[in-house]
Amino acid sequence: MLPLFVFLVLLLPALPLPRASADICIVGAGISGASTAFFLTNYTTSLHGAQLRVFERRHRVGGRLATVAIAGDHFEAGGSIIHPRNLHARRFADLLGLAVKAGGDDDWLGIWDGKRFVFQTLRPLPPGSSWWRRKLHGLLNSLLLLRRYGLSLLKMDKFVQEMLQRFMLFYNGFESRPVFATVEEMLKWTGLYGLTRRTLEEELLDAGLSSQTIAELVTVITRINYGQSTRISGLAGAVSLAGSESGLWAVKGGNWQLAAGLLKTSNATLHLQEGIDSITDAGDYYVLRSNTGNEYNCTATVVATPLDEMNITFSPPISIPPRKMQHTHATFVRGLLNPGYFGLNSASSIPELIGTLELPDIPFSCISVLKRYSEDDMTYKMFSRAKLDDGLLDQIFSARKETIRINWAAYPHYEAPEEFAPIVLDGKQLYYVNTFESAASAMETGAVAAENVARLIISRLSLPMRGVEPPGPHIKSFAGEGEEGSWRRHVEDL
Ligand SMILES: Cc1cc2nc3c(=O)[nH]c(=O)nc-3n(C[C@H](O)[C@H](O)[C@H](O)COP(=O)(O)OP(=O)(O)OC[C@H]3O[C@@H](n4cnc5c(N)ncnc54)[C@H](O)[C@@H]3O)c2cc1C
């Protein structure tokens, strides 16, 4: 007779494998993944015993929110500015006790056509100038803009305000705001869907903007914010234009702290340097396999990263519309711009924010001064669509002490009409936050999409709700911190 234990071992393959406790798993520790974790814990009283796990393939959290260090200063390298009406981000900063900063409003913008500056605002006033000089300076800059672009400025503002008003519906209370199963539903409910069907250019021409305003001012803004032309889809374009308004802000020390703080308050188990290679449907849970050889059983899985350049194997395979990511090369240079490159005699005549037109020979989208150490020693940030090699940088700069390059898979390459991947990728418990990026990519759109995914999970897993309400559309200002400038802050560290 066989000993009992051998008998049991022989029986083992026939027995169902015991199922380990299943968790709620989030792939990606950027602002979308961190917001999902935050809303899941903030909106529920219990996760029914599930542990919240967040996987991050890199050694740091924040994803496209990151800083670079130059000469002891930290500058935003990815997402840098936040709109005053981005209520989730404001609430996060308040809740986490993060200090924020706003900037001055005397931007010295120059619009470069590859040969000359076709438009410039006034040079900034010296620090400590009296309030009336600053007011006068602001007024003169407005008059300069008005003289060149006329009523188009007001029409552009109206277009942006209408978009913002609709976007604010995403902060309505639960009783008046449904949980959405698709991005199309989300956008149709707010009245923003139509903007994703046509290009920004088409929308703005219909809104009555002049071709010159679109070819110059609007182009400068879309190239700075999305590295793309005014042919981007209308909603992404409107979000990009909103980023040229006043009152913009950022977190002191780096916006990545929003993601770090949210993960901490969520009590999520953070698996740093653990990339997820595959997600397999195992019936009523998913098996996540990581690049460290570990396996995790997850009742619900949230993908909080764009899938377009990621190599995650799904079994069974998922189907999402093809989407290209726009690469933005962020180049940081400590040195001095070459006035000769810009047809000028001295570096002091070069505007502090150089925006560019959509012309094939211009190798960069924008250049801005991040910090001025002396008249001939500054730190600059440049955005471009392709890598700026040393030969080219040596033409653009007369001196270069330090150069840092980052190649971001930055945001979707927008093409109207936009197509959206499903939020629920398999009709079960596999969720995709970054499908919303096809509407517009920003920290706040990540948080808005994450909040909806968290509510979907709560309702579909029947998790007990906590009696909290999302932030209402009340706008608190940062008293005493002054107004942020306009488009300059897109490329400047705050
Ligand atoms: C140059 C630049 C400038 C920008 N400027 C602004 C701005 O001024 N204002 C603004 O609001 N937005 C801006 N944005 C956009 C904004 O930064 C992004 O929309 C936002 O940060 C995206 O956050 P996310 O969490 O959705 O994605 P990500 O930040 O990309 O996070 C995804 C995370 O998932 C991780 N990951 C990927 N695959 C795996 C895997 N298999 N396993 C585990 N982890 C994985 C990644 O490492 C990453 O950390 C800018 C972006 C760039 C690049």
The ligand as a MOL file (V3000), in Angstrom:
LIG
                    3D

  0  0  0     0  0            999 V3000
M  V30 BEGIN CTAB
M  V30 COUNTS 53 58 0 0 0
M  V30 BEGIN ATOM
M  V30 1 C 7.2180 67.4150 -21.3460 0
M  V30 2 C 5.8290 67.3420 -20.7740 0
M  V30 3 C 5.1860 68.5000 -20.3610 0
M  V30 4 C 3.9090 68.4360 -19.8150 0
M  V30 5 N 3.3400 69.5800 -19.3310 0
M  V30 6 C 2.2020 69.4880 -18.6070 0
M  V30 7 C 1.7370 70.6050 -17.8690 0
M  V30 8 O 2.3620 71.6660 -17.8440 0
M  V30 9 N 0.5840 70.4550 -17.1560 0
M  V30 10 C -0.1100 69.2650 -17.1170 0
M  V30 11 O -1.1470 69.1920 -16.4420 0
M  V30 12 N 0.3390 68.1890 -17.7950 0
M  V30 13 C 1.4810 68.2620 -18.5160 0
M  V30 14 N 1.9700 67.1670 -19.1500 0
M  V30 15 C 1.1620 65.9320 -19.1780 0
M  V30 16 C 1.1950 65.2270 -17.8330 0
M  V30 17 O 2.5020 65.1910 -17.3450 0
M  V30 18 C 0.6550 63.8120 -18.0120 0
M  V30 19 O -0.6170 63.8640 -18.6260 0
M  V30 20 C 0.4800 63.0860 -16.6890 0
M  V30 21 O 1.5790 63.2780 -15.8440 0
M  V30 22 C 0.2740 61.6080 -16.9990 0
M  V30 23 O 0.1800 60.8910 -15.7970 0
M  V30 24 P -0.1910 59.3370 -15.8090 0
M  V30 25 O -0.1300 58.8800 -14.4170 0
M  V30 26 O -1.4440 59.1460 -16.5560 0
M  V30 27 O 0.9240 58.6350 -16.6930 0
M  V30 28 P 2.4680 58.5240 -16.3570 0
M  V30 29 O 2.9190 59.7240 -15.6320 0
M  V30 30 O 3.1380 58.1870 -17.6330 0
M  V30 31 O 2.5470 57.2970 -15.3480 0
M  V30 32 C 2.5320 55.9670 -15.7700 0
M  V30 33 C 3.4760 55.1960 -14.8670 0
M  V30 34 O 3.3360 53.8120 -15.1600 0
M  V30 35 C 4.6200 53.2040 -15.1170 0
M  V30 36 N 4.5420 51.9740 -15.9070 0
M  V30 37 C 4.4210 51.8520 -17.2430 0
M  V30 38 N 4.3460 50.5510 -17.5960 0
M  V30 39 C 4.4350 49.8310 -16.4500 0
M  V30 40 C 4.4210 48.4370 -16.1690 0
M  V30 41 N 4.3120 47.5220 -17.1400 0
M  V30 42 N 4.5290 48.0500 -14.8790 0
M  V30 43 C 4.6380 48.9710 -13.8800 0
M  V30 44 N 4.6670 50.3040 -14.1060 0
M  V30 45 C 4.5530 50.7260 -15.3710 0
M  V30 46 C 5.5210 54.2720 -15.7150 0
M  V30 47 O 6.8640 54.0560 -15.3560 0
M  V30 48 C 4.9360 55.5390 -15.1020 0
M  V30 49 O 5.5400 55.8600 -13.8780 0
M  V30 50 C 3.2440 67.1890 -19.7050 0
M  V30 51 C 3.8940 66.0240 -20.1090 0
M  V30 52 C 5.1760 66.0990 -20.6270 0
M  V30 53 C 5.8760 64.8280 -21.0100 0
M  V30 END ATOM
M  V30 BEGIN BOND
M  V30 1 1 1 2
M  V30 2 1 2 3
M  V30 3 2 2 52
M  V30 4 2 3 4
M  V30 5 1 4 5
M  V30 6 1 4 50
M  V30 7 2 5 6
M  V30 8 1 6 7
M  V30 9 1 6 13
M  V30 10 2 7 8
M  V30 11 1 7 9
M  V30 12 1 9 10
M  V30 13 2 10 11
M  V30 14 1 10 12
M  V30 15 2 12 13
M  V30 16 1 13 14
M  V30 17 1 14 15
M  V30 18 1 14 50
M  V30 19 1 15 16
M  V30 20 1 16 17
M  V30 21 1 16 18
M  V30 22 1 18 19
M  V30 23 1 18 20
M  V30 24 1 20 21
M  V30 25 1 20 22
M  V30 26 1 22 23
M  V30 27 1 23 24
M  V30 28 2 24 25
M  V30 29 1 24 26
M  V30 30 1 24 27
M  V30 31 1 27 28
M  V30 32 2 28 29
M  V30 33 1 28 30
M  V30 34 1 28 31
M  V30 35 1 31 32
M  V30 36 1 32 33
M  V30 37 1 33 34
M  V30 38 1 33 48
M  V30 39 1 34 35
M  V30 40 1 35 36
M  V30 41 1 35 46
M  V30 42 1 36 37
M  V30 43 1 36 45
M  V30 44 2 37 38
M  V30 45 1 38 39
M  V30 46 1 39 40
M  V30 47 2 39 45
M  V30 48 1 40 41
M  V30 49 2 40 42
M  V30 50 1 42 43
M  V30 51 2 43 44
M  V30 52 1 44 45
M  V30 53 1 46 47
M  V30 54 1 46 48
M  V30 55 1 48 49
M  V30 56 2 50 51
M  V30 57 1 51 52
M  V30 58 1 52 53
M  V30 END BOND
M  V30 END CTAB
M  END
